Amino acid sequence: MNVTIENRKNKTLNLRIRQEDRDLIDRAAKVKGKTVTEYVLDTIKRDAENTLLEHSFMVVSPEVFDAFVAKLDDPAAP
């Protein structure tokens, strides 16, 4: 039986960074008990998710929120 691996890692991301940045990343990865790749990927993904979340919520005044909730509570028109 052949099994196709759907989640195979086949993309690369290359970065040019300063030596002191690399040293910092290496130390942080070691403290976390991760490879540099695991550490960088986890950190970048978490930041990307947070960035998208920050841009997907709307902040509204209490009055606007109350009006919205009132509309939700209104019975549907026949």
C-alpha positions in Angstrom: 0.0 0.0 0.0 1.4 3.4 -1.0 0.9 6.3 1.3 1.2 9.8 0.0 2.6 12.2 2.5 0.5 15.4 2.2 2.4 17.5 4.7 5.8 16.9 3.4 8.2 19.8 4.0 9.4 20.8 0.6 9.8 24.6 0.7 12.8 26.5 1.9 13.3 30.0 3.4 16.8 31.4 3.2 17.9 34.4 5.3 21.0 36.5 5.4 21.6 37.7 8.9 24.4 39.2 10.9 26.6 36.8 12.9 25.4 38.3 16.3 21.8 37.6 15.3 22.7 34.0 14.4 24.5 33.6 17.7 21.4 34.9 19.6 19.1 32.6 17.7 21.4 29.6 18.3 21.5 30.3 22.0 17.7 30.7 22.2 17.1 27.5 20.3 19.5 25.6 22.6 17.7 27.0 25.7 14.4 25.8 24.3 15.8 22.4 23.4 15.0 22.9 19.7 17.0 22.9 16.5 17.5 26.3 15.0 15.0 25.4 12.3 12.3 24.3 14.8 12.9 27.4 16.9 12.8 29.9 14.0 9.8 28.2 12.4 7.8 28.1 15.7 8.7 31.8 16.4 7.9 33.0 13.0 4.6 31.1 12.8 3.5 32.4 16.2 4.3 36.0 15.2 2.5 35.6 11.8 -0.6 34.2 13.6 -0.6 37.1 16.1 -0.1 39.6 13.3 -3.1 38.2 11.4 -5.2 38.1 14.6 -4.4 41.7 15.3 -5.8 42.7 11.9 -8.9 40.5 12.1 -10.7 42.0 15.1 -12.7 45.2 15.1 -12.8 47.5 18.1 -16.2 49.2 18.5 -17.7 51.5 21.1 -20.1 50.0 23.7 -23.0 51.7 21.9 -22.1 50.1 18.5 -21.7 46.7 20.2 -25.1 47.0 22.0 -26.8 47.9 18.7 -25.1 44.9 17.0 -26.3 42.5 19.8 -29.8 44.0 19.6 -29.9 43.2 15.9 -28.9 39.7 16.6 -31.6 39.3 19.1 -34.3 40.7 16.8 -36.6 38.0 15.3 -36.0 37.3 11.7 -38.4 39.0 9.3 -41.1 36.6 7.8 
